[in-house]
C-alpha cells in the first residue's frame, strides 16, 4: 500500500509524460512487484537518456540564443539553460541519479552563465516605430553601425543606398580615419612652426585638384533624364541622385558628413534627447532659456522629428543645432521685431508687425506660438492680420515677451485673434498688459472689442481676471446712483456680453421686479483695493499717453 501511494505521487508530479501514463496504467491493473521494479529501471534508463540529450542540445540552444530566438521561459521568468529544467524528476529515482542530474544541470547553467548575455531587441529598439520612408523596412543604418533606424536621417533607402553598401562604406571610412590618425601622429612629432608641405601632401593635393577638374562639366542627356525620372517617381520621399553632379571626391566628403551627422543624431536618440517617429518637439532653446513645449507645432518634418529645436529670439529663425544657432547669432543683425514701434514705456515696447509686409517673421511667430497653444489653427495665412509684439529691452536687444494678433477688418469687432505670453514671462503681469493694450487700441478706434473664441484655458483665466479688475475699478470710481451696462461698455471698450457674464460670476447681477439690477458689492471692492495697495506702483501697467498709434486705413 505505501508503494502504491508513492507511485501515485510520482504520477502527479510528472503529469503529461510517458512515465506518468505508464505508472498510472500499472496502478490501475495492480501489477506485481517485479513489474514495478522493471518499470523503475526503465524510468532510470529514460532519465539518463534525457540527461544525455540535454547535454547534447546545449550547443543548439547557444546557436538559438545567438540568433535571438527566445526559448520558453521558466517560472522565474528567465530563459532555461537546458531542457532538463523543463522536466521535473520523478521522486522514485535514486539519490545518486538525482544528484548526477542536478550536478549536470548546474554545470550547464554555469557554462551558459559565462556566455555574455545578449540584450533582447525590444530593450534597444521599439518595433512599433517605423521609418517614414515609403517602402522601407527600417533595417540597416546609414552609418553602417546599427541594425535598425527610425528616422529619415539614418535611412539607407532614402539616400539611395542599401544596408550592405552602408556597411562597406563604414569599413572604408574607418580604415581611412585610422590612416589619417596615424599620419597626423607621425607628422606632429616632427612639426615645426613654419613647416612646408611634405612630398606626400603635395602629391595628394595634386590628386584632389585632378579629381575636381570635371566637376563643372555638366550632365549628359541620359544622366539628366535619369535624374528627372527619379525625381518624378519618388518626389520628396527620396534624396535626389547625386552622382555626376560633382566630383567623386566631393561626393565622398558629403557622404562622410551625412554619416557623421546621422551618428550624432543616433546618439541623441539613444540618450532620449530625440523622439522616435512621433514628430514632437520636446524642448526649444530660446535665448538664454530652454523651454519645454506643450503641444505639437507643424514645423517642417526635418525639424519636427528633432527632440530639441534652436530658435533665434530676435528673427525667430529655427535651426537644428547649437552650432548653427551660434553662427547665426554672430551675423544676425536683428535686435527687435520688424515693423513700427507704437508703444514704449521704460523697458517695455510694443511693435506693430504687418503680416503682409513681414510674412516670414509672422509665420515663424505663429509656429512658435503653436508649441504653447492648443486651439491655434493659423500658421501660414498671416497676410490678413496685424501682430502686436511686446518686448522687454536690455543691453543685448528687445526680447520677446508675448504677442497678440488681430484681423485688419473684423466684421464681429474682434480685437484679438490669438494671444500668447511666453512661458518664461508668465505669472508676472504681462498677460494683463497685452489684454489691456488690445482694449486700448479699441478705445482709440472708438469700438467695442472682444477676443475671438474659443479661448484657451489660460487665456480664459486671464480674460476673466482682467474683466473682473476693470469692473471693480469702474464700480469703485463710480459716484452715480444708476449704472448702465452700455455706459460701462463704452467707457471700457469691453463687449456687453463679457460684462454681463463677469457680473454674473461675481454675483453682482440680480433680476428683481422685471428688471436686471447691478449690485455694488463693497466687500469685493475693498478686497480689490487691498490688492492694489499691496501691489504698489508696478510698472506692469499700460500708460495710454505712451501710445503713438493711429488706426490703419484699409488693408
VENCOR-V26240 format. One line per field, one symbol per residue. ss: DSSP state (A for helix, B for strand, O for the rest). A space follows every 10 residues. Layout:
ss=???
This chain:
ss=OAAAAAAAAA AAAOOOOAAA AAAAAAAAAO OOAAAAAAAA AAAAAAAAAA AAAAAAAAAA AAAAAAOOOO OOBOOOOOBO OOAAAAOOOO OOOOAAAAAA AAAAAAAAAA AAAAOOOOOO AAAAOOOOOO OOOOOOOOBO OOOOOOOBOO OAAAOOOOOO OOAAAAAAAA AAAAAAAAAA AAAAAAAAAO OOOOOOOOAA AAAAAAAAAA AOAAAAOOOO AAAAAAAAAA AAAAAAAOOO OOOOOOOAAA AAAAAAAAAA AAAAAAAAAA AOOOOOOOOO OOBBBBOOBB BBOOOOOOOO AAAAOOOBBB BOOOOOOBBO OAAAAAAAAA AOOOOOOOOB BBBBBOOBBB BBBBOOOOAA AAAAAAAAAA OOOOOOOOOO OOOOBBBBBB BBBBOOBBBB BBBBBBBOOO OOOBBBOBBB BOAAAOOOOA AAAAAAAAAA AAAAAOOOBB BOOOOOAAAA AAAAAAAAAA AAAAAAAOOO OOOOAAAAAA AAOBOAAAAA AAAAAOOOBB BBOOBBBBOO OAAAAAAAAA AAAAAOOOOO OOOAAABOOO OOOOO
